[in-house]
């Protein structure tokens, strides 16, 4: 009789499985330390998360106007903004924009009077335009989205006069959501123009980036997370201030976040469309900001924000953002967004633009650097607070 084959111990497969798991885990730990972790910023910027059709159409109207004006040969410096104010109707919030365009060719008024309405009507069924002709050299357009007046555009022929202002318009740039990419943050600081970095309190590289920026003489802000509308679907990240919190809790979080970053100059909020509408909660925040002699920038993630109003009431140096310069990262949209910011600066004397740590944003700032140095005074945000 042939001898019976010996059976392998029942535990043998389990030992092999455990060994494989051990090797995989060890390899994972090795590569975790050897290969740099992904530094991509999480997608939780409220401006993108809370986008809707109404605001999307308004942005398309903005771009259409610039496209039509540039095709007509209008120069960027001949476009200015006399008014940008928040409006609300039927639960719709938007910034009403009043644009003033100087035309150097008298025939341009007639051509644009015909072409602009055609282009506007063709873009969307819920967009309309009404014209008011004052003379052959001047016409106004009222543009409506969902039957809400979102733009008022003045076209006026006026021969160019070379008049140089005694003071250049001032522009300041803030780059939000810093703390996830050391290299990209350094690239913003290496620009020929000053850029203020607004740093998330709990991102992995925030302290390192903040220290390096201060050491180079740069200006840093605390990018303070606050509760947005739509939470928890719209996530402000770790350590956010919530409207359900009491004064002691709110001020403790603000105080602990501030002391993390020596050399801090100011604060602006991350998200916060719900929180920044609450007068009492913003007072708790700004009372603590005032104790540390910091300024406050209202990021205006909602048209009904009270942050700037409360800051002024408390005597906290403050200012407001005029535009996010990179809501749309396409090359054409970035240009139009920058031109809108500069147009407002030319009219009012100063403007604050907020961008984000995207390579496209870095590139558009590089493209505009020569123009900014020549025709504007680019300053740290601290020079524009009141």
Protein Blocks (a to p, Z undefined) as FASTA:
>chain_A
ZZddddddfklmmmmmmmmmmmmmmmmmmmmmmpccdfbdcdfbfklmmgcfklmmmmmm
mmmmmmmmmmnopafklpccfbdcdddeehiacdddddddddfbfklmmmmmmmmmmmmm
mmpmkbccddddfblmbccddddeehiafbdcddddddddddddfbdcddddddehihkb
mklmmmmmmpmbdcdddddfkbfklmmmmmmmmmnopacddddddddehiakbcgbehia
cfkbcfklmmmmmmmmmmmmghiabdcdeejllmmmpmklmmmmmmmmmmnopacddekl
afkbcklmmmmmnopacdddfbdcklpacfklmmmmmmmmmmmmmmnopacddddddfkl
mmmmmmmmmmmmmmmccddfklmpZZ
